[in-house]
Amino acid sequence: MSDSNTTHFNNPSTFILLGIPGLEAAHIWISIPFCTMYIIAVLGNVTILFIVKMEQSLHGPMYYFLCMLAVSDLLMSTSTLPKMLNIFWFNTREISFNACLTQMYVLLCFSAMESGILVAMAFDRYVAICHPLRHSSILTNSVVAKIGLAVLLRSVIFALPYPFLAMRWPYCRTNIIPHTYCGHIAVVKLACADIRISSYYGLFDLFSEIGMDVFFIAVSYTLILRAILRLPTKDARLKTFGTCISHLCAILAFYMPGFFSSLTHRFGHNVPLHFLVLIANVELLVPPLLHPIIYGVKTKQIRGRLLR
């Protein structure tokens, strides 16, 4: 190992990403499912964007939000997978300090944006089911654009402190990151300083963004469920609930892996590091992979257009 990895420095010019510690010999084999998932995710999300653009009947609020979700999925997965595959295939482990912070920012920004879009989609389902006659007047194209802009601005602003805080810490221990990408905690853990500000801001951001998003989604679906149960016939209830199934699956695909990863990191003290890193990578790959499959299978208009 070179001296630059262990000597004292305040601002390292590069970080070294180890990949999956302890499983270096299996990197090539691990890359096969990861690369396959990434290709399917890219093709699926690009297909969603193309179908919505080409099909005039899909030019509505739900599908505009779906396009926002697809763009967010593409950017989030592309910010990590190419570098990860470089590590697995070519052992190219170096990443510049600025590139590392940029990757951290993009990941945090688009993860938050994805969560905000899921809230917007839940609101769309609420209006469509609870106020069907007013849906087109409430969710106009202008309102959809403003919601999308608000979600984007919130994500951009709330993610900004992460790289700025990480930039100000002195890094005098090592520049080796035992991970496949520059996650926030993985980077700031290397600082030889009191990083409580970064930790506190991470908790504040978690509760103010993800926590509030989950709360609003729960409220929306509570009201939706109440409206469905008031419908006169079982067939009507099943048909109406069926329009929400794809969105509920998308919500689970996004929040469940993150929830499991968060619990494992906090309480799985005896869990091997390579397992934690694998879970963190799967957490980033699963939503972009599943969202196009979920909406392609469950949404009749998209499925019909795809078959044609």
Secondary structure, DSSP 8 states (H G I E B T S, - for coil): --GGGTS--SS-SEEEE--STT-GGGHHHHHHHHHHHHHHHHHHHHHHHHHHHH-GGG-SHHHHHHHHHHHHHHHHHHTTHHHHHHHHHH---EEEHHHHHHHHHHHHHHHHHHHHHHHHHHHHHHHHHHSGGGHHHHS-HHHHHHHHHHHHHHHHHHHTHHHHHHHHS---S--EESSSS--HHHHHTT-SS--HHHHHHHHHHIIIIIIHHHHHHHHHHHHHHHHHHTSSSHHHHHHHHHHHHHHHHHHHHHHHHHHHHHHHHHH-TTS-HHHHHHHHHHHHHHHHHHHHHHHHHH-HHHHHHHH-
